[in-house]
Amino acid sequence: MTDTPAKIGQQDGSSGNAKIVYILYLIGLVVGITSIVGVVMAYIYKADAPDWLKDHFRWQIRTFWIGIVYSLIGMVTTLILVGYLILLFVLVWYIVRCVKGLQCLDKRQPLPDSGSWMF
């Protein structure tokens, strides 16, 4: 059984939406607000996506919320100076997760461990 052109186009559009979310996350490192737009998009598009793409939206949603938790811990601990190292770690962690997600998305594959709190 083959996919109809409409179904293929829908899957390509969803893949494009996931790529836009990753790009918004990376731009959010400079602008900030685009990360919020990205997570809202991930929540919206997750329901209608194919299974392999739902994995990416899950990864994106988890990246946003876990990044908030790690950042808050980093901000609170800046009073004892270790927070600056934590914030640097969060920056690297965030970029790595976005790049890893983009690589798997380009291969049209689900992420190896989308439930992970690390990389």
WOSULDA-V189663 format. One record per residue. N is the residue number from 1. PSI is psi as a letter, one per 20 degrees, with the letter a starting at -180 (* if undefined). NEAR is the number of other C-alpha atoms within 12 Angstrom. D_FIRST is the distance of its C-alpha to the first C-alpha in Angstrom with 2 decimals. Layout:
N&PSI&NEAR&D_FIRST + N&PSI&NEAR&D_FIRST
//
This chain:
1&p&3&0.00 + 2&q&7&3.81 + 3&q&10&6.87 + 4&q&10&9.39 + 5&h&10&12.75 + 6&h&11&14.49 + 7&g&15&12.51 + 8&g&15&13.01 + 9&h&14&16.59 + 10&g&19&17.14 + 11&h&25&16.30 + 12&h&20&18.59 + 13&h&19&21.21 + 14&g&31&21.22 + 15&h&36&21.68 + 16&h&25&24.47 + 17&h&33&26.02 + 18&h&44&26.18 + 19&h&32&27.86 + 20&h&31&30.28 + 21&g&40&31.21 + 22&g&42&32.08 + 23&g&28&34.12 + 24&h&29&35.87 + 25&g&39&36.78 + 26&h&33&38.34 + 27&h&21&40.17 + 28&h&25&41.30 + 29&h&22&43.45 + 30&g&13&45.66 + 31&h&14&45.17 + 32&f&16&44.37 + 33&h&17&42.95 + 34&h&22&39.64 + 35&h&31&38.65 + 36&g&27&39.00 + 37&g&26&36.82 + 38&g&34&34.22 + 39&h&34&34.20 + 40&g&25&33.95 + 41&g&30&30.91 + 42&g&37&29.32 + 43&g&26&30.01 + 44&g&20&28.61 + 45&i&32&25.30 + 46&h&29&24.63 + 47&h&17&23.46 + 48&j&21&20.52 + 49&q&28&19.37 + 50&r&24&16.46 + 51&g&20&17.98 + 52&h&26&18.94 + 53&h&37&20.64 + 54&h&30&22.36 + 55&g&32&24.04 + 56&g&47&25.53 + 57&h&43&26.79 + 58&g&35&28.32 + 59&g&41&29.98 + 60&g&49&31.33 + 61&g&37&32.73 + 62&h&30&34.33 + 63&g&41&35.74 + 64&g&41&37.43 + 65&h&23&39.00 + 66&h&24&39.98 + 67&h&37&41.42 + 68&g&23&43.53 + 69&g&18&44.82 + 70&h&29&45.69 + 71&g&27&47.34 + 72&g&18&49.44 + 73&g&24&50.60 + 74&g&24&51.49 + 75&g&21&53.40 + 76&h&17&55.36 + 77&j&17&56.30 + 78&h&17&57.51 + 79&h&12&60.84 + 80&j&13&61.19 + 81&h&15&59.76 + 82&h&16&56.91 + 83&h&20&54.70 + 84&h&21&54.65 + 85&h&20&53.03 + 86&g&24&50.51 + 87&h&25&49.69 + 88&g&21&49.29 + 89&g&21&46.94 + 90&g&31&44.89 + 91&g&26&44.65 + 92&g&22&43.42 + 93&g&26&41.05 + 94&g&35&39.53 + 95&g&28&39.06 + 96&g&21&37.56 + 97&h&37&34.99 + 98&g&40&33.99 + 99&g&26&33.79 + 100&g&29&31.86 + 101&g&41&29.36 + 102&h&32&29.06 + 103&g&20&28.54 + 104&h&26&25.66 + 105&g&33&24.17 + 106&h&20&24.41 + 107&i&14&22.55 + 108&l&24&19.86 + 109&q&22&20.87 + 110&r&27&22.35 + 111&q&30&26.08 + 112&h&18&27.52 + 113&m&19&29.77 + 114&i&26&29.28 + 115&j&20&31.84 + 116&q&18&34.63 + 117&i&22&37.83 + 118&c&22&38.55 + 119&*&25&36.51
//
